[in-house]
Amino acid sequence: LRTDLVTARVSSAARLPAVRNWLLGHQRALGRWGRLVADGRDMGTVVFPGAGTKVFLEADLTERARRRLRDRGVAEPDPETTAREAERLEARDRKDRTRETAPLRAAPDAVRLDTTGLDFDAQVEAVVALAREADPDAGSGQMR
């Protein structure tokens, strides 16, 4: 999911209202089943604006670039490669923040979580802790 090709196509498709509307119906249908974790740039603002717990993940741009490169199998990215990837991420963020349909932004009631320095497991633990704080049954595996 995090390849350059998928990232570019998702970002481009996300600007098309017809595509977004089609996806929106399907995403909201999943939400009607009960609790769920949804990952995406507009989950808390557009798809599930009434969600009880919203977390907006943030991280230092260089950290995000390193993570993206590691996802692609680059164990120890060099500074030049990391800088190029950071530029790509910054360009995508800028494009997504300024798009007319569902621009990238945190929901006003979202908890902003800086994940810089946290590995994947620590990020999951932090999000689960926030969800359980809002709803003690969160993560119980029980459907409503």
SVG drawing of the C-alpha trace seen along z (x, -y; Angstrom):
<svg xmlns="http://www.w3.org/2000/svg" viewBox="-25 -25 49 35">
<polyline fill="none" stroke="black" stroke-width="0.4" points="0.0,0.0 2.9,-2.4 4.6,-2.0 5.2,-5.2 2.7,-4.0 -0.1,-3.4 0.6,-6.7 0.5,-8.7 -2.7,-7.1 -4.5,-7.4 -3.6,-11.0 -4.8,-11.7 -8.0,-9.7 -8.8,-11.4 -9.2,-14.7 -12.0,-13.3 -15.4,-13.9 -17.1,-10.9 -14.4,-8.5 -14.6,-10.0 -18.4,-9.8 -18.4,-6.2 -15.8,-5.3 -17.5,-7.3 -20.6,-5.2 -18.7,-2.0 -16.5,-3.3 -19.5,-4.5 -21.2,-1.1 -18.3,0.5 -18.6,-1.9 -22.2,-0.9 -21.0,2.5 -19.6,1.1 -16.2,0.1 -13.4,0.0 -10.0,-1.5 -9.8,-3.4 -6.5,-4.8 -6.6,-7.6 -6.1,-11.3 -9.8,-12.3 -11.2,-9.6 -12.0,-12.0 -13.1,-15.0 -15.1,-13.5 -15.7,-9.7 -16.4,-9.4 -16.9,-12.9 -19.0,-11.7 -16.5,-9.1 -16.1,-9.0 -12.3,-8.8 -10.2,-10.5 -6.5,-10.5 -4.4,-12.6 -1.0,-11.0 1.9,-13.4 5.6,-12.9 8.7,-14.8 9.0,-14.9 12.5,-13.2 11.1,-10.5 8.2,-9.9 10.6,-9.7 12.8,-7.1 9.7,-5.0 8.5,-5.1 11.9,-4.0 12.1,-1.2 8.6,0.0 10.2,0.3 13.0,2.5 15.7,-0.2 17.1,0.8 19.4,-2.2 18.5,-5.0 21.3,-7.5 20.7,-11.2 20.4,-12.1 17.7,-9.4 15.9,-10.4 15.9,-14.0 14.5,-13.2 11.7,-11.1 11.0,-13.9 10.5,-16.3 8.1,-13.8 6.1,-13.5 6.1,-17.3 4.8,-17.8 2.0,-15.2 1.1,-16.8 0.9,-20.3 -1.2,-18.9 -3.5,-17.1 -3.8,-20.2 -4.8,-22.4 -7.2,-20.1 -10.7,-21.3 -12.4,-18.1 -11.6,-16.8 -8.3,-18.7 -5.9,-17.1 -6.4,-18.5 -7.0,-17.3 -10.6,-17.2 -11.2,-20.0 -11.9,-17.3 -9.0,-14.9 -6.2,-14.1 -3.0,-15.0 -0.4,-12.3 3.2,-13.0 4.7,-9.6 8.2,-10.9 10.6,-8.4 7.9,-5.8 8.1,-2.4 5.0,-0.8 4.1,1.1 4.4,-2.0 2.2,-3.9 -0.4,-1.2 -0.2,-1.1 -0.6,-4.9 -3.7,-4.9 -5.3,-2.0 -4.7,-3.8 -6.4,-6.9 -9.3,-4.8 -9.7,-3.1 -9.5,-6.4 -12.5,-7.5 -14.3,-4.1 -13.1,-1.5 -14.5,1.3 -12.4,0.3 -10.2,3.0 -12.3,5.7 -13.1,7.4 -16.8,6.9 -19.1,5.5 -21.9,3.1"/>
</svg>
